[in-house]
Amino acid sequence: MTNQRLDLRNIAIIAHVDHGKTTLVDQLLRQSGTFRENEQVEERALDRNDLERERGITILAKNTAVLYKGTRINILDTPGHADFGGEVERIMRLVDGVLLVVDAYEGCMPQTRFVLKKALEQQLVPIVVVNKIDREFARPAEVVDEVIDLFIELGASEEQLEFPVVYTSALRGTSSLDPDRQDDGMTALFETIINHIPAPADNRDEPLQFQVALLDYNEYVGRIGIGRIFRGTMKTGQQVALLKRDGAVKLFRVTKLFGFIGLKRIEIDEAHAGDIVAVAGMEDINVGETVCPPDHQEPLPPLHIDEPTLKMTFLVNNSPFAGREGKHVTARKLEERLRTQLETDVSLRVEPTASPDAWVVSGRGELHLAILIENMRREGYELQVSKPEVIVKEIDGVLCEPVERVVIDVPEEYTGAIMESLGSRKGELADMVHGGNGQVRLVFLVPSRGLIGYRSEFMSLTRGYGILNHSFDHYAPVQPGAIGGRRQGVLVSMETGKATAYSIMQLEDRGVIFVEPGAEVYEGMIVGEHNRENDLVVNICREKHITNVRSSTKEQTVTMKKPRLLTLEEALEYLNDDEYCEVTPTSIRLRKKILNKSEREKAEKKKKAAQQAK
C-alpha cells in the first residue's frame, strides 16, 4: 500500500462559460481564512489581466491554494470558452479530481460536455457543484439528471458515476448537500473535497519526476515553469535534467522554487511528490517537458493538445498610414512577438509563408485569435490580418472540415428565423427542447466556416435575447459551395483625405457609414456598407462649395445618422476574402487588399476568367 499525503488535495474547477468558476474560487479563498480580515480582495481575484477584467471572462488558467483544517487544497481555475480549451487540457494532468460546476438553470452546455470529456479521459474523480441555486427558475433535480445522462453518454466508469452533488450559491457564499436549503459558508463543499478527492501518493523517496503544464515569465528570474511533482523531492540548488520534446537533454540548476498560498507565491526550499510548484532557472523550458535527476532519466507521457481549427494571415502593415500610430511596426518585431506568444500558448501555431513579412497563425477559434490581436495592439504593435479561414484536413483520402456543436437558447418566436439562417449555412438540427416559460433550446451541427461572422447576424435576428454557444465536435467531409459570408457589398473611398460631414450626409441613403466626420481615410479603405451586393467607390472627402449666395434653408437643423463603429471582433467577422483589417493601437480600419480601383477591377476580371476556364 503506497503512502498518501493526507494533508494535500489537488483539484481543478471546470465548467461552461459564466457558470461561476472564478466566483466560486473567490469564496473558497475568502472562507478558508487565507486572507487577513482587513485584507482588501477584489472580486474575481484570480482574473488579473486587463482583458479578463473588462470582458468578465477567464482567458488563462490560474492556480491558487487554500488551507482548510490543516489540509492544503491546490485549486486550478480554468477558462470556460472552447477557444481556450488548450488551457483546460493541460491542467487535467496536474490534478486528482475536478469540481464540475453547472448552472442550476441552464444545465449542461456545450463546454460542460467538452471539459467533462477531458476529465473522464484522464480518469479523474468528479464532484458535481450545482451553482446559482438561488436563481429564479432554478431546477436542481432536472440539472442533476442531465449531468448523469451526460456522464453515461461520455462513457463514465461506475466509480465516476457515484459522484457527490453539492448545491451552492457562489455569489452569496453558501453551500449545502440538500437542494432545498442553504447553509452559511462553504463548509459542505470543503468537506466533500476532502472526503472524495483522492490524496496524492507520497513517493518522495523515489527519483524525481516533474512535468510542466503552465508557463510564466518574470523579468528577474526569466521563465518560470509551473507544474506538479509526480514523484520524488525537488530542492533549491539541485542539479536536474530537462528532457525536451525532441529527445534532447539539458542540464540546469533549480535557482528558485515557489509554492502557492492564496494569491501569493512563496519562496520555498524543497517540495515533495503531489505538490504544485513553480520552478525558475530554465531558460528554454516548454509545456509538457519532464524534469528528472541526471542519472535517472524517465520522461512522463507528453500532454495531448487538440489541434487548431481556424487560421489567419498576419501581415506587416503596408497601408498609406503605416507607422503613424504604432511603436512596433517591422516584420522582425512582429515575428518576435508571435514567437513569444508560442512560449505560453500551446494551442497556437505560427508558420512562415513565402513572403518574409506574412505569417499564418492558427488557433482554436475567433475569440482565441482576437484576444491575441487585442493584446498586441495594446502593447503598441501595428499589423494587418486577413479573414479567418477554417483548417481543412485530409482524413483517409477525403478532405474534411471542422463541424461545431451549436446550442442556442431563444424565446419561441425566434425559432423559425434561427432555423432558416442556420439552414442556409448548412446547419443540421440535432435536437430541440421546449424548456417551458417560453424558451426553446436548439442544438445544431454546423460547419465551422458557417459560423464565421454569424454572431452579429444572430444578435440582430433575436434582438439580443438569444444565447449562442458552440464548441468543436468532429471533422466531416467538406460540403460543396460557399457557406455564410457577407451578402452586402462595401463603400470604398476613392481618395485620401479627411471624411467630411457634407459627403457623409450625401452617402447616407447608399448604405451604413463606418467612419466619423473628420476621420482620416485613404484610397481603397472601406468606409461603409453598401445597400446592394456590389462594391461602390465613393468620394467621402468632398467639401461643400462656398458661395456668397444666401440660402433660404440655411437656418434649418441638419441631422446625421450615427456611424457604425466596428469593434475588433466585428471587424474580423465582417471581412471578405479580398480585404484586410488594419489594426493599430488607436484605430481599426478595413481596407481592400488592392487599394487602386483600376487595378482592383483588373484582378477581379482575371479571377472571373479563371473561374470560367475551370
N, C-alpha and C positions, 0 to 999 in steps of 0.2 A: 504494500500500500504506500503510495507516494505521499509525502507530507504535503500539507496545504498551508498557504499563508492566510489564515482566517481573518487577519486584520486588514485585508485588502480585497476590493472588488473593482472590476473594470467593465464599464457599460458604455454603450453608445445610444444616443437618442435619435430615433429615425421617425419620419412622418412625411405627409404631404405638405405642400406649401400652406402656411398660415394656420396650421393646426395647433400651434402653440409650443413648439420645441424650446425656443430660446427663452420664452417667458417662464416655462417650467424650470429650466436650469437656473434662472434668476431666483425663483422661490427656493430651490434646493440650496443655493448658495446662502440665501438670507437666513433660512431657518436652521441651517446646520451649525450656526454660531461661528461661521468662518470669518465674518466681518465683525469689527467692533461695533458697539451700539451706536456710537456717534459718527461712524464712517459713512461718508456720502457715497451712495451707489446709484449709478444711473439705471434707468430701465433698459432692458435688453443689454445688460452689461457686457456680454460677450461680443456683440456686433460693434467692433471698434472702428471699422473702416468707414470713411465718409459716405461712400455709395450705399453701404449696408444700412446706415442710419437714415439716409434720405429716402430710400425705397422701402425700408422696413422688411428687408429680406436678408437671409444669411447667404453669403457667397462662398466664404472659405470655412472649412471645418475648423473648430477650435477645441482645445482641451482645457479642462479645469479639474480641480479636485476638492472634495469636501470631507470633513471629518464628522462622523456620526457615532457617538458612543464608543469611541476608540477605534472604529473601523474607518479606514481611508477609502473613499469611493472616487475613483477616477472617472470623470464624465466627459464624453466627447460629443459635442453638439455638431450636427451635420446640416448641410443645406437641404431644402425641400424641392428645389426646381430640378427637373430632369436634365437641364443643361449643365448642372454641376454634379452630375451623377458620379463622375470620376472621383470627386471628393469623398462620396459615401463609400464607394467600393474599397478604397484602401483603408478606411477606418475600421472596416469589419474585421480585418486581420488582428487588430490590436486588442480586441475586447473578448470577453467570455459570454456576454449576454447583451440583449438590446431592450430598450423601452420603446415599444411601438405606440406612438401617440396617435389617436384617432379622434376626430371631431364628433361630439355627441349628436350633432345634427346632420352633418354632411356624410359621415360614414366613410367607407373605403373609396379612395380616389385613385387615379392612375399611378400617381407617385407612391401611394401606400403599397400598391402591388409591386412596383419596381424595387423599393427598398427592402420589403419583406422577402422578396425572392432572393436578393443578395444575402440577407441574413440567414435564411434557411439553407442556402447553398454552403455557407460556412459552418453549418451545424451549431449555430448559437442558440442560447436559451432565451426565449422571448417572455416579456411581461407586457400585457396589453394595458395601456393607460387610456381610458375614455375621458378626454378633456372637454372643457367648456360645458360641464354638466348643468351649469346654471343658465344656459341659453334657453331662450324661448323655443318651443317645439323640439327640445332635446328628446331623443328616442334611444336611450342607452341599451335597452333589451334588443331592439332590432339591429343596432350597430354591432353588438357583440355577435349576433347570429351571422351578420355579413362578414365579420372578421373570421369566424370559424369556417364559413364557406370558402373564403379566400385561402385560408391555411390548407384546407383539403385540396382545393384546386391547384395550389402550388406544390403539392406532394409532400406536406409536412409529415414527420415521423410521429408515432404515437406519443412519445415523450414531449415533443414540441407542442402537440395539441392539448396537453394538460396545462395550458398556460394560466397563471392567475390574472385576474382583472382588477385594476384599481380605478376608481372613479374620482376625477379631480376637477378643480377649477383653478387653473394656474394663475389666473388674474387675481382671484381672491386669496389664493394661497391655502386652499382647503383640500382635503382628500378623505376617502373612506373606501371600505370594501363593499359598501351597500349603496346601490344606486339611489335609494330614496332619501338618504340623509347625508350630510357632510360634517366631518369632524374638523375642528380647528387644526391647522398645521398640516405638515406633510408626513406625519409620523407613519401613517398607513403605507405610504409609498416607500419610505426608508426601510421599514421593517420587511416589506415584500422583497426589496432589492437584496437585503442581507440574507433572507431565508431562501430565496430561489436562485439567485445568480451564483454559479459555482465559483469558489475561491481559486485563484491561480495556484498551480503546483509549485512547491518550494524545492527547486533543484539547484540551489545556489552553489553547491559544491562541484557541479559538473562544469565542463568547459563553456565559455561564454558564447551566446548567440543573441544578437541584437539586430532587429530589422527596422529600417527607416520607413515611415509612412507619410510624414509631413515635413516640409522644409520651411525654415525661417531664415531671415538674414539680419545680422546685427553689424553696425558699422565698426564696432570694436573687435569682435571676435570672428567676423566673417560668417560663413554659412553654418547654420545650426540644423542638425538632423533630429527630428522628434520621432520616437518610435518606442517599441516595447522590448524589454529584455525577456527573451523566451526561456533562457536558462543561464545559469552561472551568475557571476558578480562582475560589475564594472566599477573601476576606481579611477579617480583623477590621477593623471600622470602615467596611466597604464599603457604599455605598448600593444597595439592591436593591428589586425589586418583587415582591410576593407576589400570585400570580394565584389568586383564590378560586374555589371550585367554581361559584358562581353568576355568574362573569364579572367580578366587581368586582376592582379592583386597589388594593393598599395598599402604600405605600412605607414602608420602615423601614431601620434601620442594623443591621448584624451587630455586636452588642455583644461576644459571646464565641463562640469556635469551640473545640470539643473533639474530640480524636482518641481512639482506644481502644487500650489495650495491657493485656493480662491482664484483671484485674477493675477496673482504674483508668481514669478519664477524665483525659486530659492536655490542658491548655490549649495550643492551637497558634495560629500567626499566619495561616497560609494552608494551603489544601488544594486538591488538583487532581482532575481527572476520574478516576473509578474509586474515589476514597476514600469510606469510610462515616464520616460525621462527625455531631456534634450541634451544633445552632445555637441560640443564645439571642438574644433581642431582639425576638421577635414575640409579641405578646400573644394574638392570636386565630388562631394557625396551626392547621390541621387536617390529618388524614391525606389524602394523595393530592394536596395542593396543590403548585404549582410555584413555585420561586423563580428569577427571571431578572434581568438588568440592566434598568433602567427604559426604556432606549432600544431594547431588543431583546426584546419580549415574545412568547415562544413556549411555550405550555403543553404539558406532556407528557400523554399519554392518561391519564384518571383510572383509579384502581385499581378493579377489579371485585370486589365482595364479595358472596358468596351471601346471599340473603335469610334472615331468621329463620324458624323453623318452629314456635316454641312461644310462647304468650303467657300472662301472668298479670296479675291486677289487684293493684296495690299500694295500700293504703289507710292513712290515719291511724288509729292505734289508738284505738278508741272503746269498749273493754271496760270493765267496772267497775273494773279495776285499771290503767287507763291512766295513764301519767305517774309511776308509782311507781318504776320501775326504770331508765328510760332518761333520757339527758340531752337528746336532740333528739327532740321528740315532735310538733312543729307541722307543718302542711302545707307552710309555706314552707321549713322546714329539709329536709323530705323531698325536695321538688322540687329544691332547690339541689343536694342530694347526687346525685340521679339525673342532673341536667344535667352535673355534674362527671364522672360515670362515662361519659357520652356522649363527652366530650372525648378519652378514651383508648381506649374500646372501640367499634370501628367496626361490629361486628355486632349492636349493641344498638339498640333503638328505644324511645322513650318518647313516648306520645301522651296528651294530656289527655282526660278524659271529661266528661260533663255535670255530674258532681259536682266541686266545687272541691278536695275532699280525696281524690280517687282518680285513679290513672294506669294506663294499660295499658302494661306493659313486655314487649317481645318479645325473645326471644333464640334461640340455636341449640339449646338442649336444657335438660333439667332441671338438669344439673350447672352449666351456664353461669349460670343464674338463682340456683341455690342458693349458688354461690360469692359472687355479688353480695350476697345477703341476709346470708350469714355475715360478709362484710366490714363490712356496715352495722351489724350488731348488735355487732360488736367495737368499732366506733367510737362506740357509745353511742346508736344510733338505736333507736326503738321503732316497730313498724309491724305491719300485718296484710296477709296475702296470700291470694289465692283459689286454687282448684285450677288447676293448669296446663292450658291448652287448646291444641289444635293450631290453626295458622293455615290456614284454608281459602281457596283461590284460585279465581277463575273463569277457566278457560282455554278459549277458543273456545266460550263459552256453556255450558260444563259445569263444575259445582262439583267441584273436585279437592282431595285431601288429601295430605299428605306420606307417602311409603312408605319404610321403612328396610330396609336390608340387615342382617340379624342373623346373626352367626356364633357358633355355640355349640360348645364343646368339652366333652364329658361322658363319663364311663365308660358302657360299653354298657348296663348295666342300667337307666339312667335315660332312655334314648331314648324309650320309649313314653310316659312321663309328660310329657316335654317336648313331644312332638308333639301330645299331647292338649291340653295347656294353651295352646299357641300356636295350635292349630286353633280353639279356642273364641274366640280373639282375632283371627280372620280371617287367620291367617298361612298362607302358601303355602310348602311345602318346595321349594327350588330345587335343592339338592344335598346328597348325603350321602356322606361318605368314611370308610371304616374305616382308622384310622391304625396298625393293629397295636397291641400292648401294651394292648389292651382299651379304647382311646379311640376315640370317634366324633366326627367334625366334621359338624355340621348347618348348612346355610345356608338361611335363610328370608327371604321378603319379607313384612314385617308393616306394616300401617298404624301411623303414629306414635302415634295415640291408644291403640292396643292395647298399647303398651309402657309407657305411663304407669303407674307402680306395679307393673310386672312384676318388677323386680329382686328384691324381697324374697320374692315367691312362688317365683321361680326358685331362690333360695338354699335355701329350705326343701325344694323338690322334689328338689334334687340333694345335699342335706345339706352344702352348702358346697363340693362337689367340682367343680362346673361353672364354666366361664368364659364370660361373655357379653360380646360386643362388638357394637356397632351403629353405623352411620353412615347419613346421609341418602342415598337412592338416586334417587328421582324423585317427581313428582306423578302421582297416578292418580285416576280418578273416585271420588267418595265412596261408600263401601259403606253400604247402609241399616242402620238399627238401631244399638243401643248396643254398643260393644266394650269388653271389660275392665271395669274398675271394681271396687268393693268389694262382696263378697257379704253380709258381716255388717252388722248394724245396730250402733249405739253405745249406751253407757250415758251418760245426760246428767244432770248434777247438777240438783237441783230447788231448792237454796237456796245462799246464800252463807255461807261459814264455813271451818272447818278440817276436812280429812278425818281421820276417827278410825280407829284400828286396829280397833275393835269393828265399825263399819259395813263396813269393807273386808272383814273376815272373813265377814260375813253375805252379802256380794255375790259372794264368790269363785266360787260354783257357777253364777253367772249369766253369767260371762264373764271376760275378761282385764282387770285393772285397770292404768291408766296413771299413777296418782299414788301417792306415798308417804304414809304416815301423817304428819299434821302439815302437809301441803301446803295452801296456801290455794286454795280453789275458789270459783267464783261461779255463780249461776243460769245455765243454758244452756251451761256448759262441759262438754266431753266428758271423762269420767273413766275410760272403759274401752271395751272392745269386747264387744258382746252376742253370746251363742252363736247367736242366731237372726237372721232377716233384718230384723226391725223394730227401731226405736229404743225404748229403755226409759228412762223418767225415774226416777232413784233418789235416795235420800237418803243421801249419803255422810258427812254430818256428825253422824249420830245417835250419841248417847253412851249408855253403859250406865247404867241407873238404879241408884243405890247404895242398898242396903238394909242393915239391921242383922241380917239372917238369914244364918247361916253356911251355906256350900255344901260338900257332901261332895266335889265335884270341884275344889275350889279349888287343890289342890296340883299338879294335872296341868299339864304344859308345853303351851303353846298354840303351834302353828306357823302361819306365814303365808307364802303364796307371794310370791316376789319380784315386784314390779310391773314391767311392761314400759315402760321409759323410752325414748321415741322421740327419735332424732336429728333434725336439721333435714330431711335428705333423706327420711327415713322418714315424717316428719310431712307433708311436701309430697305424697309419693306416696299417703298414706293419705286425703287429703281427698276429700270428696264435693262435689257442686255447691252444696249448701246450707250449706257450712261455711267457716270461715276458720281460718287458722293465725296465731296471735298470736306475734310474735317480739320479744323484748326482750333486752337484754344478758345477763340471767341466766336467763331461762326461755323454753321453747317450749310454748305451750298450744294445744290445739284447741278450737274453740267452734262453736256453731251461729250462723248469721247472725242469726236471730231468737231472742233469748235467752228470752223468756217462753213458757211451754208452751202456754197457750191461744191466743196469737197465732200460734204456730208451726202449731198444728192448723188454725186458720182458713186460713192461707196454703196449707197442704197441700190442704185441701178445694177451695179456689179453683182451684189448679193442676190437680187431678184433673178438676174440672168443665170447665175449659178444654180439657183433652185429649180428654174425651169429646165435647165440642161439635165438635171437629175431625172 
